[in-house]
Amino acid sequence: MFKFRETTPGEWRWSFVFRDQTLAHGEGFPSEGKAKAAAMVFARDVGVALQKMPVRG
């Protein structure tokens, strides 16, 4: 699940949290919208990487 918070006035951070553990994050974004856009790029890139992984079975 993605979480977004303002760390200092005018500086935003996104975090990808699973089972109370932060697995990835990005910080230093000037707005919540920019942080959300960066998180979407991260999610897209993870999806692309998963599609490229060989299937075992």
Phi and psi in radians as a Rosetta constraint file:
Dihedral C 1 N 2 CA 2 C 2 CIRCULARHARMONIC -1.531 0.35
Dihedral N 2 CA 2 C 2 N 3 CIRCULARHARMONIC 2.442 0.35
Dihedral C 2 N 3 CA 3 C 3 CIRCULARHARMONIC -2.220 0.35
Dihedral N 3 CA 3 C 3 N 4 CIRCULARHARMONIC 2.521 0.35
Dihedral C 3 N 4 CA 4 C 4 CIRCULARHARMONIC -2.232 0.35
Dihedral N 4 CA 4 C 4 N 5 CIRCULARHARMONIC 2.387 0.35
Dihedral C 4 N 5 CA 5 C 5 CIRCULARHARMONIC -2.647 0.35
Dihedral N 5 CA 5 C 5 N 6 CIRCULARHARMONIC 2.691 0.35
Dihedral C 5 N 6 CA 6 C 6 CIRCULARHARMONIC -1.564 0.35
Dihedral N 6 CA 6 C 6 N 7 CIRCULARHARMONIC 2.013 0.35
Dihedral C 6 N 7 CA 7 C 7 CIRCULARHARMONIC -1.398 0.35
Dihedral N 7 CA 7 C 7 N 8 CIRCULARHARMONIC -0.706 0.35
Dihedral C 7 N 8 CA 8 C 8 CIRCULARHARMONIC -2.462 0.35
Dihedral N 8 CA 8 C 8 N 9 CIRCULARHARMONIC 2.847 0.35
Dihedral C 8 N 9 CA 9 C 9 CIRCULARHARMONIC -0.937 0.35
Dihedral N 9 CA 9 C 9 N 10 CIRCULARHARMONIC 2.103 0.35
Dihedral C 9 N 10 CA 10 C 10 CIRCULARHARMONIC 1.461 0.35
Dihedral N 10 CA 10 C 10 N 11 CIRCULARHARMONIC 0.154 0.35
Dihedral C 10 N 11 CA 11 C 11 CIRCULARHARMONIC -2.294 0.35
Dihedral N 11 CA 11 C 11 N 12 CIRCULARHARMONIC 2.129 0.35
Dihedral C 11 N 12 CA 12 C 12 CIRCULARHARMONIC -1.977 0.35
Dihedral N 12 CA 12 C 12 N 13 CIRCULARHARMONIC 2.705 0.35
Dihedral C 12 N 13 CA 13 C 13 CIRCULARHARMONIC -2.327 0.35
Dihedral N 13 CA 13 C 13 N 14 CIRCULARHARMONIC 2.460 0.35
Dihedral C 13 N 14 CA 14 C 14 CIRCULARHARMONIC -1.970 0.35
Dihedral N 14 CA 14 C 14 N 15 CIRCULARHARMONIC 2.592 0.35
Dihedral C 14 N 15 CA 15 C 15 CIRCULARHARMONIC -2.398 0.35
Dihedral N 15 CA 15 C 15 N 16 CIRCULARHARMONIC 2.475 0.35
Dihedral C 15 N 16 CA 16 C 16 CIRCULARHARMONIC -1.823 0.35
Dihedral N 16 CA 16 C 16 N 17 CIRCULARHARMONIC 1.993 0.35
Dihedral C 16 N 17 CA 17 C 17 CIRCULARHARMONIC -2.053 0.35
Dihedral N 17 CA 17 C 17 N 18 CIRCULARHARMONIC 2.315 0.35
Dihedral C 17 N 18 CA 18 C 18 CIRCULARHARMONIC -2.369 0.35
Dihedral N 18 CA 18 C 18 N 19 CIRCULARHARMONIC 2.173 0.35
Dihedral C 18 N 19 CA 19 C 19 CIRCULARHARMONIC 0.901 0.35
Dihedral N 19 CA 19 C 19 N 20 CIRCULARHARMONIC 0.861 0.35
Dihedral C 19 N 20 CA 20 C 20 CIRCULARHARMONIC 1.096 0.35
Dihedral N 20 CA 20 C 20 N 21 CIRCULARHARMONIC 0.309 0.35
Dihedral C 20 N 21 CA 21 C 21 CIRCULARHARMONIC -2.092 0.35
Dihedral N 21 CA 21 C 21 N 22 CIRCULARHARMONIC 2.302 0.35
Dihedral C 21 N 22 CA 22 C 22 CIRCULARHARMONIC -1.384 0.35
Dihedral N 22 CA 22 C 22 N 23 CIRCULARHARMONIC 2.037 0.35
Dihedral C 22 N 23 CA 23 C 23 CIRCULARHARMONIC -1.649 0.35
Dihedral N 23 CA 23 C 23 N 24 CIRCULARHARMONIC -0.439 0.35
Dihedral C 23 N 24 CA 24 C 24 CIRCULARHARMONIC -2.771 0.35
Dihedral N 24 CA 24 C 24 N 25 CIRCULARHARMONIC 2.716 0.35
Dihedral C 24 N 25 CA 25 C 25 CIRCULARHARMONIC -2.793 0.35
Dihedral N 25 CA 25 C 25 N 26 CIRCULARHARMONIC 2.836 0.35
Dihedral C 25 N 26 CA 26 C 26 CIRCULARHARMONIC -2.474 0.35
Dihedral N 26 CA 26 C 26 N 27 CIRCULARHARMONIC 2.517 0.35
Dihedral C 26 N 27 CA 27 C 27 CIRCULARHARMONIC -2.497 0.35
Dihedral N 27 CA 27 C 27 N 28 CIRCULARHARMONIC 2.911 0.35
Dihedral C 27 N 28 CA 28 C 28 CIRCULARHARMONIC 1.633 0.35
Dihedral N 28 CA 28 C 28 N 29 CIRCULARHARMONIC 0.343 0.35
Dihedral C 28 N 29 CA 29 C 29 CIRCULARHARMONIC -1.526 0.35
Dihedral N 29 CA 29 C 29 N 30 CIRCULARHARMONIC 2.467 0.35
Dihedral C 29 N 30 CA 30 C 30 CIRCULARHARMONIC -1.312 0.35
Dihedral N 30 CA 30 C 30 N 31 CIRCULARHARMONIC -0.202 0.35
Dihedral C 30 N 31 CA 31 C 31 CIRCULARHARMONIC -2.680 0.35
Dihedral N 31 CA 31 C 31 N 32 CIRCULARHARMONIC 2.831 0.35
Dihedral C 31 N 32 CA 32 C 32 CIRCULARHARMONIC -1.096 0.35
Dihedral N 32 CA 32 C 32 N 33 CIRCULARHARMONIC -0.657 0.35
Dihedral C 32 N 33 CA 33 C 33 CIRCULARHARMONIC -1.076 0.35
Dihedral N 33 CA 33 C 33 N 34 CIRCULARHARMONIC -0.718 0.35
Dihedral C 33 N 34 CA 34 C 34 CIRCULARHARMONIC -1.174 0.35
Dihedral N 34 CA 34 C 34 N 35 CIRCULARHARMONIC -0.661 0.35
Dihedral C 34 N 35 CA 35 C 35 CIRCULARHARMONIC -1.133 0.35
Dihedral N 35 CA 35 C 35 N 36 CIRCULARHARMONIC -0.719 0.35
Dihedral C 35 N 36 CA 36 C 36 CIRCULARHARMONIC -1.146 0.35
Dihedral N 36 CA 36 C 36 N 37 CIRCULARHARMONIC -0.679 0.35
Dihedral C 36 N 37 CA 37 C 37 CIRCULARHARMONIC -1.108 0.35
Dihedral N 37 CA 37 C 37 N 38 CIRCULARHARMONIC -0.724 0.35
Dihedral C 37 N 38 CA 38 C 38 CIRCULARHARMONIC -1.144 0.35
Dihedral N 38 CA 38 C 38 N 39 CIRCULARHARMONIC -0.679 0.35
Dihedral C 38 N 39 CA 39 C 39 CIRCULARHARMONIC -1.133 0.35
Dihedral N 39 CA 39 C 39 N 40 CIRCULARHARMONIC -0.636 0.35
Dihedral C 39 N 40 CA 40 C 40 CIRCULARHARMONIC -1.175 0.35
Dihedral N 40 CA 40 C 40 N 41 CIRCULARHARMONIC -0.662 0.35
Dihedral C 40 N 41 CA 41 C 41 CIRCULARHARMONIC -1.106 0.35
Dihedral N 41 CA 41 C 41 N 42 CIRCULARHARMONIC -0.756 0.35
Dihedral C 41 N 42 CA 42 C 42 CIRCULARHARMONIC -1.020 0.35
Dihedral N 42 CA 42 C 42 N 43 CIRCULARHARMONIC -0.854 0.35
Dihedral C 42 N 43 CA 43 C 43 CIRCULARHARMONIC -1.079 0.35
Dihedral N 43 CA 43 C 43 N 44 CIRCULARHARMONIC -0.717 0.35
Dihedral C 43 N 44 CA 44 C 44 CIRCULARHARMONIC -1.082 0.35
Dihedral N 44 CA 44 C 44 N 45 CIRCULARHARMONIC -0.796 0.35
Dihedral C 44 N 45 CA 45 C 45 CIRCULARHARMONIC -1.134 0.35
Dihedral N 45 CA 45 C 45 N 46 CIRCULARHARMONIC -0.636 0.35
Dihedral C 45 N 46 CA 46 C 46 CIRCULARHARMONIC -1.125 0.35
Dihedral N 46 CA 46 C 46 N 47 CIRCULARHARMONIC -0.732 0.35
Dihedral C 46 N 47 CA 47 C 47 CIRCULARHARMONIC -1.063 0.35
Dihedral N 47 CA 47 C 47 N 48 CIRCULARHARMONIC -0.744 0.35
Dihedral C 47 N 48 CA 48 C 48 CIRCULARHARMONIC -1.097 0.35
Dihedral N 48 CA 48 C 48 N 49 CIRCULARHARMONIC -0.768 0.35
Dihedral C 48 N 49 CA 49 C 49 CIRCULARHARMONIC -1.105 0.35
Dihedral N 49 CA 49 C 49 N 50 CIRCULARHARMONIC -0.691 0.35
Dihedral C 49 N 50 CA 50 C 50 CIRCULARHARMONIC -1.131 0.35
Dihedral N 50 CA 50 C 50 N 51 CIRCULARHARMONIC -0.655 0.35
Dihedral C 50 N 51 CA 51 C 51 CIRCULARHARMONIC -1.177 0.35
Dihedral N 51 CA 51 C 51 N 52 CIRCULARHARMONIC -0.501 0.35
Dihedral C 51 N 52 CA 52 C 52 CIRCULARHARMONIC -1.471 0.35
Dihedral N 52 CA 52 C 52 N 53 CIRCULARHARMONIC -0.210 0.35
Dihedral C 52 N 53 CA 53 C 53 CIRCULARHARMONIC -1.222 0.35
Dihedral N 53 CA 53 C 53 N 54 CIRCULARHARMONIC 2.445 0.35
Dihedral C 53 N 54 CA 54 C 54 CIRCULARHARMONIC -1.205 0.35
Dihedral N 54 CA 54 C 54 N 55 CIRCULARHARMONIC 2.524 0.35
Dihedral C 54 N 55 CA 55 C 55 CIRCULARHARMONIC -1.497 0.35
Dihedral N 55 CA 55 C 55 N 56 CIRCULARHARMONIC 2.269 0.35
Dihedral C 55 N 56 CA 56 C 56 CIRCULARHARMONIC -1.843 0.35
Dihedral N 56 CA 56 C 56 N 57 CIRCULARHARMONIC 2.528 0.35
